[in-house]
Amino acid sequence: MPLPLSRTCMSDTFADISAASTIYFSAPYSGYLESIQLTLFNAITLADSVVTVKVDNVTVGTALTIAFTGSAKGTTFRREFQNIPVKLGSIVEVITDGASSTTAITPCTITFRP
């Protein structure tokens, strides 16, 4: 189902969800962070990776666990947020702890709403 026109999606990619790293987004307008979605390009092993989200250096919501058990190419993880405000230019950080093993390219899409 397509998103209503009042939503804006932005995407970037973790080169490896199994390596501690951060990807950054800049809020396109004042409004709200609505969701985050990550999709594995292959299975991860040995341990879960934990992803946290920060807006202007403040952690928002609960951590998103990227589970290694049952992971496979195309496994998608999603977190919905409730009323997380952003302002024009707010920096949104998506951070993986890199605790899992096996290199896994992982696209990340975040959604904003006015």
Chimera marker file (.cmm) of the C-alpha trace (Angstrom):
<marker_set name="trace">
<marker id="1" x="0.000" y="0.000" z="0.000" r="1" g="1" b="0" radius="0.5"/>
<marker id="2" x="1.505" y="3.375" z="-0.936" r="1" g="1" b="0" radius="0.5"/>
<marker id="3" x="2.101" y="5.955" z="1.726" r="1" g="1" b="0" radius="0.5"/>
<marker id="4" x="-0.125" y="9.031" z="1.730" r="1" g="1" b="0" radius="0.5"/>
<marker id="5" x="1.491" y="12.072" z="0.124" r="1" g="1" b="0" radius="0.5"/>
<marker id="6" x="1.847" y="13.697" z="3.535" r="1" g="1" b="0" radius="0.5"/>
<marker id="7" x="4.679" y="11.293" z="4.430" r="1" g="1" b="0" radius="0.5"/>
<marker id="8" x="8.355" y="11.533" z="3.473" r="1" g="1" b="0" radius="0.5"/>
<marker id="9" x="10.642" y="8.497" z="3.356" r="1" g="1" b="0" radius="0.5"/>
<marker id="10" x="14.432" y="8.713" z="3.428" r="1" g="1" b="0" radius="0.5"/>
<marker id="11" x="16.796" y="5.775" z="2.942" r="1" g="1" b="0" radius="0.5"/>
<marker id="12" x="20.425" y="4.917" z="3.521" r="1" g="1" b="0" radius="0.5"/>
<marker id="13" x="22.277" y="1.631" z="3.936" r="1" g="1" b="0" radius="0.5"/>
<marker id="14" x="24.402" y="0.039" z="6.625" r="1" g="1" b="0" radius="0.5"/>
<marker id="15" x="27.356" y="-1.475" z="4.774" r="1" g="1" b="0" radius="0.5"/>
<marker id="16" x="27.370" y="-4.098" z="7.533" r="1" g="1" b="0" radius="0.5"/>
<marker id="17" x="24.804" y="-4.308" z="10.348" r="1" g="1" b="0" radius="0.5"/>
<marker id="18" x="27.315" y="-6.585" z="12.133" r="1" g="1" b="0" radius="0.5"/>
<marker id="19" x="29.818" y="-3.745" z="12.543" r="1" g="1" b="0" radius="0.5"/>
<marker id="20" x="29.228" y="-0.926" z="15.007" r="1" g="1" b="0" radius="0.5"/>
<marker id="21" x="28.234" y="2.044" z="12.873" r="1" g="1" b="0" radius="0.5"/>
<marker id="22" x="25.824" y="4.938" z="12.442" r="1" g="1" b="0" radius="0.5"/>
<marker id="23" x="23.875" y="6.344" z="9.535" r="1" g="1" b="0" radius="0.5"/>
<marker id="24" x="22.532" y="9.899" z="9.609" r="1" g="1" b="0" radius="0.5"/>
<marker id="25" x="19.453" y="11.625" z="8.256" r="1" g="1" b="0" radius="0.5"/>
<marker id="26" x="18.420" y="15.275" z="8.332" r="1" g="1" b="0" radius="0.5"/>
<marker id="27" x="14.731" y="15.947" z="8.920" r="1" g="1" b="0" radius="0.5"/>
<marker id="28" x="13.257" y="17.529" z="5.782" r="1" g="1" b="0" radius="0.5"/>
<marker id="29" x="10.732" y="19.645" z="7.734" r="1" g="1" b="0" radius="0.5"/>
<marker id="30" x="9.293" y="20.183" z="11.206" r="1" g="1" b="0" radius="0.5"/>
<marker id="31" x="6.988" y="17.328" z="12.113" r="1" g="1" b="0" radius="0.5"/>
<marker id="32" x="7.308" y="13.840" z="13.545" r="1" g="1" b="0" radius="0.5"/>
<marker id="33" x="9.475" y="10.770" z="13.128" r="1" g="1" b="0" radius="0.5"/>
<marker id="34" x="6.974" y="8.049" z="12.329" r="1" g="1" b="0" radius="0.5"/>
<marker id="35" x="8.880" y="4.800" z="11.722" r="1" g="1" b="0" radius="0.5"/>
<marker id="36" x="12.105" y="3.013" z="10.893" r="1" g="1" b="0" radius="0.5"/>
<marker id="37" x="12.475" y="-0.132" z="8.809" r="1" g="1" b="0" radius="0.5"/>
<marker id="38" x="15.551" y="-2.286" z="8.192" r="1" g="1" b="0" radius="0.5"/>
<marker id="39" x="15.835" y="-5.252" z="5.814" r="1" g="1" b="0" radius="0.5"/>
<marker id="40" x="18.667" y="-7.778" z="5.927" r="1" g="1" b="0" radius="0.5"/>
<marker id="41" x="20.360" y="-8.720" z="2.656" r="1" g="1" b="0" radius="0.5"/>
<marker id="42" x="21.484" y="-12.009" z="4.250" r="1" g="1" b="0" radius="0.5"/>
<marker id="43" x="21.378" y="-13.835" z="7.573" r="1" g="1" b="0" radius="0.5"/>
<marker id="44" x="23.371" y="-12.655" z="10.597" r="1" g="1" b="0" radius="0.5"/>
<marker id="45" x="24.874" y="-15.117" z="13.068" r="1" g="1" b="0" radius="0.5"/>
<marker id="46" x="26.042" y="-15.669" z="16.674" r="1" g="1" b="0" radius="0.5"/>
<marker id="47" x="24.206" y="-12.751" z="18.305" r="1" g="1" b="0" radius="0.5"/>
<marker id="48" x="21.502" y="-10.154" z="17.800" r="1" g="1" b="0" radius="0.5"/>
<marker id="49" x="22.375" y="-6.645" z="16.669" r="1" g="1" b="0" radius="0.5"/>
<marker id="50" x="20.643" y="-3.855" z="18.533" r="1" g="1" b="0" radius="0.5"/>
<marker id="51" x="19.672" y="-0.662" z="16.730" r="1" g="1" b="0" radius="0.5"/>
<marker id="52" x="18.933" y="2.566" z="18.564" r="1" g="1" b="0" radius="0.5"/>
<marker id="53" x="17.565" y="5.811" z="17.171" r="1" g="1" b="0" radius="0.5"/>
<marker id="54" x="18.471" y="9.302" z="18.326" r="1" g="1" b="0" radius="0.5"/>
<marker id="55" x="16.976" y="12.663" z="17.381" r="1" g="1" b="0" radius="0.5"/>
<marker id="56" x="19.299" y="15.583" z="18.035" r="1" g="1" b="0" radius="0.5"/>
<marker id="57" x="21.457" y="13.309" z="20.229" r="1" g="1" b="0" radius="0.5"/>
<marker id="58" x="18.546" y="12.111" z="22.425" r="1" g="1" b="0" radius="0.5"/>
<marker id="59" x="17.568" y="8.424" z="22.313" r="1" g="1" b="0" radius="0.5"/>
<marker id="60" x="13.944" y="7.940" z="21.238" r="1" g="1" b="0" radius="0.5"/>
<marker id="61" x="11.711" y="4.908" z="21.596" r="1" g="1" b="0" radius="0.5"/>
<marker id="62" x="12.982" y="1.487" z="22.574" r="1" g="1" b="0" radius="0.5"/>
<marker id="63" x="15.852" y="-0.313" z="20.891" r="1" g="1" b="0" radius="0.5"/>
<marker id="64" x="15.083" y="-2.443" z="17.843" r="1" g="1" b="0" radius="0.5"/>
<marker id="65" x="16.525" y="-5.940" z="18.094" r="1" g="1" b="0" radius="0.5"/>
<marker id="66" x="17.754" y="-7.412" z="14.817" r="1" g="1" b="0" radius="0.5"/>
<marker id="67" x="17.436" y="-11.077" z="15.756" r="1" g="1" b="0" radius="0.5"/>
<marker id="68" x="19.939" y="-13.560" z="14.380" r="1" g="1" b="0" radius="0.5"/>
<marker id="69" x="17.647" y="-16.514" z="15.096" r="1" g="1" b="0" radius="0.5"/>
<marker id="70" x="15.629" y="-17.108" z="11.939" r="1" g="1" b="0" radius="0.5"/>
<marker id="71" x="17.295" y="-14.241" z="10.079" r="1" g="1" b="0" radius="0.5"/>
<marker id="72" x="17.582" y="-14.577" z="6.316" r="1" g="1" b="0" radius="0.5"/>
<marker id="73" x="17.771" y="-12.474" z="3.195" r="1" g="1" b="0" radius="0.5"/>
<marker id="74" x="14.714" y="-10.233" z="3.141" r="1" g="1" b="0" radius="0.5"/>
<marker id="75" x="13.981" y="-10.381" z="6.883" r="1" g="1" b="0" radius="0.5"/>
<marker id="76" x="12.468" y="-7.019" z="7.788" r="1" g="1" b="0" radius="0.5"/>
<marker id="77" x="12.411" y="-5.266" z="11.152" r="1" g="1" b="0" radius="0.5"/>
<marker id="78" x="10.212" y="-2.244" z="11.825" r="1" g="1" b="0" radius="0.5"/>
<marker id="79" x="9.649" y="0.159" z="14.708" r="1" g="1" b="0" radius="0.5"/>
<marker id="80" x="6.732" y="2.598" z="14.863" r="1" g="1" b="0" radius="0.5"/>
<marker id="81" x="7.097" y="5.791" z="16.881" r="1" g="1" b="0" radius="0.5"/>
<marker id="82" x="4.418" y="7.886" z="18.572" r="1" g="1" b="0" radius="0.5"/>
<marker id="83" x="4.751" y="11.664" z="18.436" r="1" g="1" b="0" radius="0.5"/>
<marker id="84" x="8.551" y="11.945" z="18.271" r="1" g="1" b="0" radius="0.5"/>
<marker id="85" x="8.967" y="15.589" z="17.246" r="1" g="1" b="0" radius="0.5"/>
<marker id="86" x="11.630" y="16.757" z="14.808" r="1" g="1" b="0" radius="0.5"/>
<marker id="87" x="12.390" y="20.229" z="13.551" r="1" g="1" b="0" radius="0.5"/>
<marker id="88" x="13.680" y="21.215" z="10.141" r="1" g="1" b="0" radius="0.5"/>
<marker id="89" x="17.262" y="19.946" z="10.037" r="1" g="1" b="0" radius="0.5"/>
<marker id="90" x="17.054" y="17.736" z="13.127" r="1" g="1" b="0" radius="0.5"/>
<marker id="91" x="19.745" y="15.058" z="12.962" r="1" g="1" b="0" radius="0.5"/>
<marker id="92" x="18.352" y="11.535" z="13.162" r="1" g="1" b="0" radius="0.5"/>
<marker id="93" x="20.950" y="8.882" z="13.966" r="1" g="1" b="0" radius="0.5"/>
<marker id="94" x="20.354" y="5.174" z="13.419" r="1" g="1" b="0" radius="0.5"/>
<marker id="95" x="23.010" y="3.260" z="15.358" r="1" g="1" b="0" radius="0.5"/>
<marker id="96" x="23.872" y="-0.452" z="15.311" r="1" g="1" b="0" radius="0.5"/>
<marker id="97" x="25.922" y="-1.976" z="18.101" r="1" g="1" b="0" radius="0.5"/>
<marker id="98" x="27.435" y="-4.472" z="15.639" r="1" g="1" b="0" radius="0.5"/>
<marker id="99" x="27.112" y="-7.389" z="18.063" r="1" g="1" b="0" radius="0.5"/>
<marker id="100" x="26.186" y="-9.960" z="15.405" r="1" g="1" b="0" radius="0.5"/>
<marker id="101" x="28.544" y="-11.756" z="13.038" r="1" g="1" b="0" radius="0.5"/>
<marker id="102" x="28.487" y="-12.226" z="9.271" r="1" g="1" b="0" radius="0.5"/>
<marker id="103" x="28.596" y="-9.200" z="7.006" r="1" g="1" b="0" radius="0.5"/>
<marker id="104" x="25.053" y="-8.125" z="6.159" r="1" g="1" b="0" radius="0.5"/>
<marker id="105" x="24.241" y="-5.111" z="4.020" r="1" g="1" b="0" radius="0.5"/>
<marker id="106" x="21.083" y="-3.614" z="5.523" r="1" g="1" b="0" radius="0.5"/>
<marker id="107" x="19.041" y="-0.814" z="3.967" r="1" g="1" b="0" radius="0.5"/>
<marker id="108" x="17.272" y="1.488" z="6.410" r="1" g="1" b="0" radius="0.5"/>
<marker id="109" x="14.243" y="3.635" z="5.653" r="1" g="1" b="0" radius="0.5"/>
<marker id="110" x="12.818" y="6.239" z="8.004" r="1" g="1" b="0" radius="0.5"/>
<marker id="111" x="9.467" y="7.943" z="7.594" r="1" g="1" b="0" radius="0.5"/>
<marker id="112" x="8.536" y="11.475" z="8.623" r="1" g="1" b="0" radius="0.5"/>
<marker id="113" x="5.103" y="13.092" z="8.759" r="1" g="1" b="0" radius="0.5"/>
<marker id="114" x="4.146" y="16.750" z="9.147" r="1" g="1" b="0" radius="0.5"/>
<link id1="1" id2="2" r="1" g="1" b="0" radius="0.2"/>
<link id1="2" id2="3" r="1" g="1" b="0" radius="0.2"/>
<link id1="3" id2="4" r="1" g="1" b="0" radius="0.2"/>
<link id1="4" id2="5" r="1" g="1" b="0" radius="0.2"/>
<link id1="5" id2="6" r="1" g="1" b="0" radius="0.2"/>
<link id1="6" id2="7" r="1" g="1" b="0" radius="0.2"/>
<link id1="7" id2="8" r="1" g="1" b="0" radius="0.2"/>
<link id1="8" id2="9" r="1" g="1" b="0" radius="0.2"/>
<link id1="9" id2="10" r="1" g="1" b="0" radius="0.2"/>
<link id1="10" id2="11" r="1" g="1" b="0" radius="0.2"/>
<link id1="11" id2="12" r="1" g="1" b="0" radius="0.2"/>
<link id1="12" id2="13" r="1" g="1" b="0" radius="0.2"/>
<link id1="13" id2="14" r="1" g="1" b="0" radius="0.2"/>
<link id1="14" id2="15" r="1" g="1" b="0" radius="0.2"/>
<link id1="15" id2="16" r="1" g="1" b="0" radius="0.2"/>
<link id1="16" id2="17" r="1" g="1" b="0" radius="0.2"/>
<link id1="17" id2="18" r="1" g="1" b="0" radius="0.2"/>
<link id1="18" id2="19" r="1" g="1" b="0" radius="0.2"/>
<link id1="19" id2="20" r="1" g="1" b="0" radius="0.2"/>
<link id1="20" id2="21" r="1" g="1" b="0" radius="0.2"/>
<link id1="21" id2="22" r="1" g="1" b="0" radius="0.2"/>
<link id1="22" id2="23" r="1" g="1" b="0" radius="0.2"/>
<link id1="23" id2="24" r="1" g="1" b="0" radius="0.2"/>
<link id1="24" id2="25" r="1" g="1" b="0" radius="0.2"/>
<link id1="25" id2="26" r="1" g="1" b="0" radius="0.2"/>
<link id1="26" id2="27" r="1" g="1" b="0" radius="0.2"/>
<link id1="27" id2="28" r="1" g="1" b="0" radius="0.2"/>
<link id1="28" id2="29" r="1" g="1" b="0" radius="0.2"/>
<link id1="29" id2="30" r="1" g="1" b="0" radius="0.2"/>
<link id1="30" id2="31" r="1" g="1" b="0" radius="0.2"/>
<link id1="31" id2="32" r="1" g="1" b="0" radius="0.2"/>
<link id1="32" id2="33" r="1" g="1" b="0" radius="0.2"/>
<link id1="33" id2="34" r="1" g="1" b="0" radius="0.2"/>
<link id1="34" id2="35" r="1" g="1" b="0" radius="0.2"/>
<link id1="35" id2="36" r="1" g="1" b="0" radius="0.2"/>
<link id1="36" id2="37" r="1" g="1" b="0" radius="0.2"/>
<link id1="37" id2="38" r="1" g="1" b="0" radius="0.2"/>
<link id1="38" id2="39" r="1" g="1" b="0" radius="0.2"/>
<link id1="39" id2="40" r="1" g="1" b="0" radius="0.2"/>
<link id1="40" id2="41" r="1" g="1" b="0" radius="0.2"/>
<link id1="41" id2="42" r="1" g="1" b="0" radius="0.2"/>
<link id1="42" id2="43" r="1" g="1" b="0" radius="0.2"/>
<link id1="43" id2="44" r="1" g="1" b="0" radius="0.2"/>
<link id1="44" id2="45" r="1" g="1" b="0" radius="0.2"/>
<link id1="45" id2="46" r="1" g="1" b="0" radius="0.2"/>
<link id1="46" id2="47" r="1" g="1" b="0" radius="0.2"/>
<link id1="47" id2="48" r="1" g="1" b="0" radius="0.2"/>
<link id1="48" id2="49" r="1" g="1" b="0" radius="0.2"/>
<link id1="49" id2="50" r="1" g="1" b="0" radius="0.2"/>
<link id1="50" id2="51" r="1" g="1" b="0" radius="0.2"/>
<link id1="51" id2="52" r="1" g="1" b="0" radius="0.2"/>
<link id1="52" id2="53" r="1" g="1" b="0" radius="0.2"/>
<link id1="53" id2="54" r="1" g="1" b="0" radius="0.2"/>
<link id1="54" id2="55" r="1" g="1" b="0" radius="0.2"/>
<link id1="55" id2="56" r="1" g="1" b="0" radius="0.2"/>
<link id1="56" id2="57" r="1" g="1" b="0" radius="0.2"/>
<link id1="57" id2="58" r="1" g="1" b="0" radius="0.2"/>
<link id1="58" id2="59" r="1" g="1" b="0" radius="0.2"/>
<link id1="59" id2="60" r="1" g="1" b="0" radius="0.2"/>
<link id1="60" id2="61" r="1" g="1" b="0" radius="0.2"/>
<link id1="61" id2="62" r="1" g="1" b="0" radius="0.2"/>
<link id1="62" id2="63" r="1" g="1" b="0" radius="0.2"/>
<link id1="63" id2="64" r="1" g="1" b="0" radius="0.2"/>
<link id1="64" id2="65" r="1" g="1" b="0" radius="0.2"/>
<link id1="65" id2="66" r="1" g="1" b="0" radius="0.2"/>
<link id1="66" id2="67" r="1" g="1" b="0" radius="0.2"/>
<link id1="67" id2="68" r="1" g="1" b="0" radius="0.2"/>
<link id1="68" id2="69" r="1" g="1" b="0" radius="0.2"/>
<link id1="69" id2="70" r="1" g="1" b="0" radius="0.2"/>
<link id1="70" id2="71" r="1" g="1" b="0" radius="0.2"/>
<link id1="71" id2="72" r="1" g="1" b="0" radius="0.2"/>
<link id1="72" id2="73" r="1" g="1" b="0" radius="0.2"/>
<link id1="73" id2="74" r="1" g="1" b="0" radius="0.2"/>
<link id1="74" id2="75" r="1" g="1" b="0" radius="0.2"/>
<link id1="75" id2="76" r="1" g="1" b="0" radius="0.2"/>
<link id1="76" id2="77" r="1" g="1" b="0" radius="0.2"/>
<link id1="77" id2="78" r="1" g="1" b="0" radius="0.2"/>
<link id1="78" id2="79" r="1" g="1" b="0" radius="0.2"/>
<link id1="79" id2="80" r="1" g="1" b="0" radius="0.2"/>
<link id1="80" id2="81" r="1" g="1" b="0" radius="0.2"/>
<link id1="81" id2="82" r="1" g="1" b="0" radius="0.2"/>
<link id1="82" id2="83" r="1" g="1" b="0" radius="0.2"/>
<link id1="83" id2="84" r="1" g="1" b="0" radius="0.2"/>
<link id1="84" id2="85" r="1" g="1" b="0" radius="0.2"/>
<link id1="85" id2="86" r="1" g="1" b="0" radius="0.2"/>
<link id1="86" id2="87" r="1" g="1" b="0" radius="0.2"/>
<link id1="87" id2="88" r="1" g="1" b="0" radius="0.2"/>
<link id1="88" id2="89" r="1" g="1" b="0" radius="0.2"/>
<link id1="89" id2="90" r="1" g="1" b="0" radius="0.2"/>
<link id1="90" id2="91" r="1" g="1" b="0" radius="0.2"/>
<link id1="91" id2="92" r="1" g="1" b="0" radius="0.2"/>
<link id1="92" id2="93" r="1" g="1" b="0" radius="0.2"/>
<link id1="93" id2="94" r="1" g="1" b="0" radius="0.2"/>
<link id1="94" id2="95" r="1" g="1" b="0" radius="0.2"/>
<link id1="95" id2="96" r="1" g="1" b="0" radius="0.2"/>
<link id1="96" id2="97" r="1" g="1" b="0" radius="0.2"/>
<link id1="97" id2="98" r="1" g="1" b="0" radius="0.2"/>
<link id1="98" id2="99" r="1" g="1" b="0" radius="0.2"/>
<link id1="99" id2="100" r="1" g="1" b="0" radius="0.2"/>
<link id1="100" id2="101" r="1" g="1" b="0" radius="0.2"/>
<link id1="101" id2="102" r="1" g="1" b="0" radius="0.2"/>
<link id1="102" id2="103" r="1" g="1" b="0" radius="0.2"/>
<link id1="103" id2="104" r="1" g="1" b="0" radius="0.2"/>
<link id1="104" id2="105" r="1" g="1" b="0" radius="0.2"/>
<link id1="105" id2="106" r="1" g="1" b="0" radius="0.2"/>
<link id1="106" id2="107" r="1" g="1" b="0" radius="0.2"/>
<link id1="107" id2="108" r="1" g="1" b="0" radius="0.2"/>
<link id1="108" id2="109" r="1" g="1" b="0" radius="0.2"/>
<link id1="109" id2="110" r="1" g="1" b="0" radius="0.2"/>
<link id1="110" id2="111" r="1" g="1" b="0" radius="0.2"/>
<link id1="111" id2="112" r="1" g="1" b="0" radius="0.2"/>
<link id1="112" id2="113" r="1" g="1" b="0" radius="0.2"/>
<link id1="113" id2="114" r="1" g="1" b="0" radius="0.2"/>
</marker_set>
